[in-house]
Amino acid sequence: MNYHPLVIYFTVGFLIGSFGAYLLYYTFFYRRNFVFYYALTNHALASVFSIFAVLTGLAVAGTQYVQQKAPFIFLFPHKWLGLLLSLYTILTFALLWIKQTELGRKWGIAISFVGFALAFSVLIFGWLLRLIFF
């Protein structure tokens, strides 16, 4: 059974909530710790789900039906952007867990924007692939 769409929707939802909360924290609500810890909790959940999303995605990409039907121009970037997003999620979670609220504003805003860009690019390529199969 294909669990990849279910897992990836949870992952992207947690990531968008997390990076959105980081952006709010580092721009408007600096020194209000509730927003930061909300983002950090979502980021922790996204880190766990991102590992499952990559594993289920690689399992689905290995099936013969997907390899025959999916064009390389959509599948290749989606796969590598997904791996990059998972690695980025885990590394930024480790950084933010260690630094907590001591991380500078510029770094926090940069982490948020790069995270948004990666999450939305994976989502867009995933939807392009999804349109091929339905």
Disulfide bonds with the S-S distance in Angstrom:
none
